[in-house]
Amino acid sequence: MVSILLSTYNGELYLNELINSILNQSYSSWELFIRDDGSKDSTNIIIDTYCVKYPEKIFRIPSFDENVGSGKSFMKLLEGVDSDYYMFCDQDDVWLNNKIELSMKKMEELESCGKGKAIAVFTDLKVVDEKLNLISDSLWKYSNISAAYSKDFYRMLAWGCPAYGCTMLFNSKVKQYVLPFPEWKFHDLWTILIISKKGIVDYISFPTILYRQHTCNVTGAHQKNNKKYYLSRFLHMNELIIEQRKLFLMYKDLPFNISLVKIFVLKMLKLFK
């Protein structure tokens, strides 16, 4: 069984489209677990409607209106749900109908070679606007990130992580390594970094999701190979410093030692490449 973990927060605009795309999956052995992180709009009404309509497929995890942030909310779901396989799910995307099927085929292939190991699979994404108009057919190309970085721990840290949480599928072995979760927000980066060291990480080189870009994105796609991106980063230097501080704190919490000097050197090489 694949357990889909969905954390919501004021997601009324796009939540119906997302859940309907999950209901339309070609792979049927899934369950959807939803934790709301203190929404003030009609998100909870939408969730309850689907739970009543699909009582054997869609379930609500009580949150008591507590707002803990997206990363911790996702990891509370992971902690509270027992399953064979897990997928993180964002509230504003649309899943292509073969998303689970393709990811599970790759997972089964990897498990046949790596029995008993923690395994994570991720895919590319199509970048779309609020109305699902195509911006780019590959987020990796759009953001100038190579999926192959996932095979090199330090390049993934320094040059950019290609594994977005909303594309990931991982097996139950992963839980023993990624929990407990520290007090910061990058749940997907935390997961993929640890499993790249402790288990197996692989990818599918085509998109399985429409990754919607809008003004309320918690994270988003950035075209990193143009001057506008670097100018924006410079003009928002304070935000960049805060982001790098969070990453540094994450590095300290990882359950193994890493070289900050090596990360810095690789970042410089990428900058002047």
N, C-alpha and C positions, 0 to 999 in steps of 0.2 A: 504493500500500500504506500502511495505517495501522499504525504501530508503537506498541504500548501499553507504557508504561514503568512497571513495578511494583517499588517498593522495599519489602522486607519486614523486619520485626524482631519476633520472638516473636509471630507472627500466627496460631498454630495454631487458635485458636477460630473464626475467621471466614473463613479463607483459602479453604476449599473452596467456600463460598457465593459468594464474589467470583469465583473463576475459572470456576465453573459459569455464572454470569450473563454472563461474557464469551463463553463457548462458545455461549451461546444467543442471541447477537446476530443481528439480521436482516441486518446488513451483514457479509459474509463475508471481505472482503479485508483481513484484519488479521493481525498477528503479536504475540505477547506475549513481552516480554523482562523477565526477573526478576533483580534483584540483591538478595541477602540481606545485611543489614547486621550480621551477627554474631549471629544468633539462637541461643538456648540451649535452646529447646523443640523440638517436632517439625516446625517450619516447613520445614526443609530436606528432610525426608522427604516431606512433602506436595508440595513443588516438584519433587523428583526423580520422584515418581510421575506427575505430569502431564506432565513432559518426556518420559518414556518412552512414555506413552499417546498423546501428541499431538506426535510429533517434528518435524512440519512446521509446527506452529503456535506451540509454546511452547518457549522457549529460556532457559537460565540464563547469566547473565553472571558470570564468576568474580569473587569478592570476597576470597578467601583469609581469610575470617572477620574482615575488617577492619571496625570500627565507625567510621563517619565522620559519622553523623547523617543524618537523613532528607533534608534539603535537598541536601547534597553527594552523597548516594547517588543521588538522582534525576538530578542533573546529570552524574554519572559515566555513567549510562545514556544520557542524551541525547548526551553526547560520544562514546560508543562505538558508537552504532547509527546507521547510514545509512538514511534513509527519505524518503518524500515528505511524510508527515504523522506527527505525534506526539500522543499523549495520555498525561498523567500519570494514575496509578492508585493509590489507597490500598488497603491490604490488608483493610480491615474493612467496606467498603461493598458494596452490591449495585447493579449496573447494570441499568436498565430495558432491555428487549430492543431498543429502537430508538435507543439512545443514540448509537451511532456513525453510524447512517444519518441521523438528523436533523442531527447536527453536520456531517457531510460535505455534506449538501444546502446548508446555510448557507455552508459554506466555498466550495463551487463557485460559488454566487451572488456572493460577495464577490470571488473570484478573477477572475470574468468582467469585473468593473469595475476591479479593481486588479491588473492583470497584473504579475508580477515583484515584488510587494510582500510584506513580511512580514505575515502575517495570523494573528490568534488569535480563536477563537470560544469562548464559554463559555455555560453554562446555569444555570437555577435548580436547586435541590435539594429533595427531600422530607426532612424531619428525622424520624428514627425512633429508637426506643430499642434496647436490646441485642437484643430479640426481634423487631425490625422492626415494632413497633406504632407507628402514626403519631402524631407529636408536632405537626407542622405540615406542610401541603402546600406551603409555600414558605419556604425559609430566608431569602430577602430580606425577606419580611414579618415573619418571626419575629425577625430581627436588626435590623429597622428600617433596612435598607440598600436604596438604589435602584440598579437595574441601570444607570440613566442616568448614574450617577457615572463609569462607565467612559469616558464621552465628555468628561469634564472632569478633566484630570490632577490638579489641585490638590484638587478635591472628593474624588476617589478617595483621595488621600493623607490628607486631613484628616477625612473623614466616614465612611470605611470602604470597603474594596475588595469589590465583589460577585463578583469572579472567583475562585472556589476552584479550585485546581489539578486536583482530581479531576473537574472538569467541562470542562476546557479541551481544545481541539483546535487545533493550530497547524501551519503548513506549514514546509518545510525552510529557508526564507529566515530564519526566526526565529533559527536557530542562530548565524548570523554576528554577531548583536547581543547575545545573552545569554551567550555564552561568551567568555572564561573566567568562572567563577563565583566571587565573593568568599567569604570565610570566615564566612558566617552562614547561617541556616537557612531563610529564606523564599524558596524557589525559585520558587513560583508568583507571589508578589507581585513579585519581581525581573523575571520574564518579562513579566507583564502591564504593568508600569509602563514598561518599555523599549519594548515594541511599541506602546503607546498614543502614544508620541512618534515612533517610527521607522517605524511601519507602520499597520495597520488593526486595530482591536478592535471586535467586535460581539457580540451575544448573542441567545440564544433565550429567550423569556419564559415557559418552562415547564420543569418538572424532568425530568431524564433519569437521576436516580440516587437511591437510598435512602442517605442520609447518616447512618450509624449513630453514635449517641452512647453512650459507655460510659466506665468509669472510667479506661481506658488511652489515651484519645484524645490524640495529640500536639497537635492543635488541635481546636476544636469549635465548635458553634453556641451562641451566647449571645443570650438575649432582652434586647436592649439598651434596650427602652423601658419597663422597670419599675424600681422602687426597689431591689429585691433585687440587681439587676446592679450598680448604682452603689455600693451599700453594700459588696458583695463587692470591687469594685475599690478602694474606700477602705481596707478592712481588709487587703488584700494590696498595699499601696502599694509595698513593696519589689520585688515581682514586676513591677508596673507600670513602675517606674523602669528595671529591667533590660530590659524589653521596649522601652521608648522609646529606651533607649541603643542597642539593636540596630538599631532603625529609623533612628536618626540616623547610625549607621555605614553603613547601607545607602545612605542619601541621599548620603553623601560618595562612595560608590563608583559611583553611577550615571554613565553616560557622557555626561552633560550637566549643566549648572548648574541648580539649583532655588532658589527663595526660601523659606527657613525661616520668615521673617516672615509670608509669605502663608499658609503652612500653619498657623502659630500663630493668626493672625487668624480663619481659617475654622473652626478647632477651637473658638475662643471663641464664634463666632457660632452654631455648632451646639449648644454647651452651653447657651446662654441663649435658644435659639430657642423 
